[in-house]
């Protein structure tokens, strides 16, 4: 799958993708809570719980990376198996 830098880059790409999927989960905006944000954006979260979301993102990313590593390492899917459209 590559060297350690390649693997770290793949993991970080997965981590950022998962973070953007996890960020909106379980948030309540100031507008939904009926709170005046006092000059801020009414769509901003009241309590974003970032520490919890970073921890969730880390373990979900680790699982996704492990699955990807297994698929590539054990050749469960190879480029020959993908039906490429020839031009």
LUMRODO-485737 format. One line per field, with one value per residue (C-alpha): residue number from 1; x, y, z; residue in one letter. Coordinates in nm, 3 decimals, always signed. Layout:
// residues N
nr: c(NUM,...)
px: c(X,...)
py: c(Y,...)
pz: c(Z,...)
rest: c(A,...)
//
This chain:
// residues 87
nr: c(1,2,3,4,5,6,7,8,9,10,11,12,13,14,15,16,17,18,19,20,21,22,23,24,25,26,27,28,29,30,31,32,33,34,35,36,37,38,39,40,41,42,43,44,45,46,47,48,49,50,51,52,53,54,55,56,57,58,59,60,61,62,63,64,65,66,67,68,69,70,71,72,73,74,75,76,77,78,79,80,81,82,83,84,85,86,87)
px: c(+0.000,+0.303,+0.545,+0.467,+0.424,+0.176,-0.017,-0.024,-0.147,-0.423,-0.524,-0.534,-0.748,-0.990,-0.983,-1.076,-1.351,-1.500,-1.470,-1.686,-1.942,-1.944,-1.947,-2.319,-2.434,-2.613,-2.572,-2.837,-2.812,-2.883,-3.188,-3.322,-3.263,-3.431,-3.118,-3.003,-2.639,-2.574,-2.409,-2.306,-2.449,-2.785,-2.681,-2.379,-2.402,-2.484,-2.248,-2.043,-1.886,-1.568,-1.362,-1.623,-1.642,-1.262,-1.250,-1.537,-1.368,-1.041,-1.185,-1.418,-1.123,-0.910,-1.177,-1.217,-0.838,-0.804,-1.072,-0.903,-0.565,-0.709,-0.874,-0.549,-0.309,-0.505,-0.597,-0.970,-1.024,-0.765,-0.760,-0.834,-1.166,-1.291,-1.491,-1.313,-1.494,-1.269,-1.273)
py: c(+0.000,+0.222,+0.358,+0.516,+0.866,+0.739,+0.550,+0.857,+1.072,+0.822,+0.807,+1.186,+1.210,+0.956,+1.140,+1.477,+1.320,+1.145,+1.467,+1.656,+1.373,+1.368,+1.745,+1.809,+1.506,+1.591,+1.967,+2.222,+2.572,+2.893,+2.942,+2.594,+2.651,+2.993,+3.166,+3.505,+3.461,+3.833,+3.936,+3.585,+3.355,+3.204,+2.883,+2.831,+2.540,+2.605,+2.334,+2.171,+1.901,+1.905,+1.680,+1.403,+1.448,+1.435,+1.111,+0.963,+1.072,+0.908,+0.564,+0.562,+0.663,+0.386,+0.129,+0.259,+0.267,-0.090,-0.213,-0.037,-0.180,-0.534,-0.497,-0.380,-0.606,-0.927,-0.827,-0.864,-0.609,-0.565,-0.325,-0.620,-0.678,-0.326,-0.303,-0.010,+0.159,+0.146,+0.440)
pz: c(+0.000,+0.014,+0.266,+0.602,+0.455,+0.197,+0.463,+0.689,+0.400,+0.320,+0.688,+0.717,+0.401,+0.547,+0.884,+0.730,+0.519,+0.822,+1.028,+0.779,+0.793,+1.177,+1.244,+1.183,+1.384,+1.709,+1.686,+1.768,+1.624,+1.811,+1.591,+1.672,+2.044,+2.031,+2.163,+2.034,+1.922,+1.996,+1.672,+1.570,+1.306,+1.411,+1.232,+1.457,+1.703,+2.068,+2.194,+1.914,+2.139,+1.930,+2.160,+2.134,+1.757,+1.717,+1.917,+1.714,+1.391,+1.496,+1.572,+1.269,+1.047,+1.197,+1.113,+0.756,+0.709,+0.845,+0.604,+0.313,+0.414,+0.430,+0.088,-0.069,+0.123,+0.069,-0.287,-0.227,-0.504,-0.776,-1.072,-1.302,-1.121,-1.189,-1.514,-1.679,-1.961,-2.266,-2.505)
rest: c(X,X,X,X,X,X,X,X,X,X,X,X,X,X,X,X,X,X,X,X,X,X,X,X,X,X,X,X,X,X,X,X,X,X,X,X,X,X,X,X,X,X,X,X,X,X,X,X,X,X,X,X,X,X,X,X,X,X,X,X,X,X,X,X,X,X,X,X,X,X,X,X,X,X,X,X,X,X,X,X,X,X,X,X,X,X,X)
//
